[in-house]
Amino acid sequence: MNSSQVKGFIGKESSIMQALDVVSTSDIRHWRELMEGKKDSWNTKEAPAPMLIAWTMDPLWPKRVEATEPHQQVLKLLEDLGYGLALGISLDQQYLKPVRLGDTLSYKVKVASVSSAEEKTKMGIGYKVVLNYTFSNQKGETVSKQSYTILALQKMALKQ
């Protein structure tokens, strides 16, 4: 593998990406119903902290064709080199401010690190990629910082 190509992404940060939807009562209620079970009522003025990612996920359709941001590009490069099975293996979350009804969220992603050599795991052989996310509200206030570690495995390496 050409490690200089991969190393070139370390420290690069994406542009600011906007969430597609505003934080809404129905989304908060659905989350609370699923996670908290049956209740007479739920607090829908403030989103549960772990729900933050729900507003910033890419839509399932249409599929993004081009990898335009550094974190997308490094994963695409690893995929092109045969490490196309990406598994999330760690997520460290720090919640700094509440996400409230009506908030419009945005985020940036920085490629924090990529393992310098293949790593052998019980799941197979691959590379660890650490992505640092910073989530903000419409006022520009940081509401969360998250560090997400992905293991990019060889597709054929996944053990049965």
Legacy VTK file of the C-alpha trace (Angstrom):
# vtk DataFile Version 3.0
C-alpha trace
ASCII
DATASET POLYDATA
POINTS 160 float
0.000 0.000 0.000
1.168 3.528 -0.696
1.349 4.832 2.860
2.287 8.340 1.737
-1.116 8.702 0.061
-2.882 7.689 3.273
-0.611 9.785 5.512
-1.440 12.804 3.345
-4.977 12.782 4.778
-3.908 12.881 8.441
-4.783 16.238 9.976
-7.051 17.272 7.105
-10.494 18.516 8.039
-13.704 18.544 6.071
-15.668 21.598 5.182
-18.655 22.371 7.403
-21.446 19.955 6.549
-25.063 20.822 7.325
-27.579 18.402 8.774
-30.451 17.820 6.362
-33.182 18.295 8.951
-33.972 20.545 11.901
-34.206 18.888 15.338
-37.891 18.007 15.587
-40.430 16.849 18.145
-41.342 13.744 16.149
-37.707 12.612 15.856
-37.106 13.078 19.587
-40.374 11.286 20.449
-39.610 8.339 18.127
-36.133 7.967 19.649
-37.459 8.099 23.194
-40.228 5.608 22.373
-37.685 3.127 21.015
-35.047 3.636 23.684
-37.141 4.320 26.782
-40.239 2.204 26.146
-43.835 3.052 26.813
-44.526 6.205 28.840
-47.388 8.632 29.159
-45.196 11.468 27.859
-41.620 12.282 26.886
-39.470 15.381 27.120
-39.373 16.508 23.486
-37.830 19.949 24.057
-34.309 18.552 24.376
-32.831 15.667 22.387
-31.143 12.762 24.171
-27.403 13.327 23.730
-26.655 10.053 21.855
-29.289 11.008 19.277
-27.073 13.770 17.874
-25.695 11.607 15.069
-29.233 10.937 13.757
-29.472 14.417 12.244
-26.048 14.362 10.641
-26.071 10.955 8.956
-26.005 10.832 5.171
-29.302 9.810 3.606
-29.525 6.216 2.412
-30.813 7.388 -0.982
-29.472 8.623 -3.216
-26.097 7.121 -2.515
-23.190 9.556 -2.542
-21.148 8.854 -5.651
-18.116 11.031 -5.048
-15.838 11.123 -2.026
-15.230 14.866 -1.729
-14.189 15.313 1.910
-10.880 14.070 3.422
-12.498 11.463 5.691
-14.486 10.102 2.751
-11.418 10.136 0.520
-9.180 8.210 2.927
-11.846 5.508 3.359
-12.337 5.384 -0.430
-8.578 5.029 -0.926
-8.466 2.144 1.551
-11.455 0.566 -0.203
-9.727 0.879 -3.592
-6.684 -0.832 -2.053
-8.819 -3.793 -0.944
-9.799 -2.646 2.561
-13.436 -1.952 1.800
-15.204 -3.438 4.804
-15.455 -0.594 7.326
-16.443 -1.507 10.889
-16.933 1.013 13.670
-14.977 -0.299 16.646
-14.901 2.633 19.073
-16.813 5.854 19.691
-15.820 8.309 22.400
-18.421 11.012 22.925
-18.227 14.297 24.777
-21.470 16.281 25.071
-20.904 19.962 25.751
-24.322 21.587 25.260
-27.844 20.240 24.903
-29.376 19.783 21.447
-32.763 21.481 21.542
-35.949 21.406 19.540
-35.508 23.608 16.463
-31.698 23.451 16.399
-30.003 23.210 13.034
-26.827 21.180 13.335
-23.617 21.086 11.365
-20.365 19.200 11.727
-16.767 18.894 10.602
-14.654 15.744 10.476
-10.879 15.620 10.856
-8.777 12.579 9.949
-6.882 12.194 13.240
-4.836 9.107 12.408
-4.438 6.043 10.235
-2.439 3.062 11.442
0.994 3.027 9.807
0.843 -0.671 9.001
-1.725 -3.410 8.651
-3.158 -4.554 11.958
-4.082 -8.158 12.541
-7.300 -8.537 14.537
-9.708 -11.380 15.248
-11.928 -9.891 12.543
-9.147 -9.926 9.958
-6.381 -7.703 8.628
-6.895 -4.005 8.146
-6.122 -0.414 9.021
-7.504 1.656 11.890
-8.762 5.106 10.986
-9.601 7.626 13.717
-11.994 10.422 12.770
-12.653 13.387 15.073
-16.103 14.947 14.723
-17.084 18.409 15.971
-20.828 19.121 16.023
-22.214 22.663 16.274
-25.618 24.302 16.458
-26.905 27.229 14.385
-25.313 29.699 16.834
-21.867 28.230 16.131
-21.692 26.689 19.611
-19.939 23.332 19.847
-22.483 20.844 21.197
-20.383 17.678 20.967
-16.971 16.293 20.119
-16.653 12.660 19.139
-13.783 10.394 18.200
-14.797 7.498 15.972
-12.426 4.613 15.221
-13.056 2.548 12.124
-11.339 -0.690 11.184
-11.054 -0.896 7.398
-10.693 -4.618 6.691
-9.836 -6.618 3.646
-13.205 -7.743 2.297
-12.078 -11.351 2.044
-10.494 -11.298 5.500
-13.683 -11.299 7.559
-13.707 -14.597 9.391
-16.849 -16.697 9.301
LINES 1 161
160 0 1 2 3 4 5 6 7 8 9 10 11 12 13 14 15 16 17 18 19 20 21 22 23 24 25 26 27 28 29 30 31 32 33 34 35 36 37 38 39 40 41 42 43 44 45 46 47 48 49 50 51 52 53 54 55 56 57 58 59 60 61 62 63 64 65 66 67 68 69 70 71 72 73 74 75 76 77 78 79 80 81 82 83 84 85 86 87 88 89 90 91 92 93 94 95 96 97 98 99 100 101 102 103 104 105 106 107 108 109 110 111 112 113 114 115 116 117 118 119 120 121 122 123 124 125 126 127 128 129 130 131 132 133 134 135 136 137 138 139 140 141 142 143 144 145 146 147 148 149 150 151 152 153 154 155 156 157 158 159
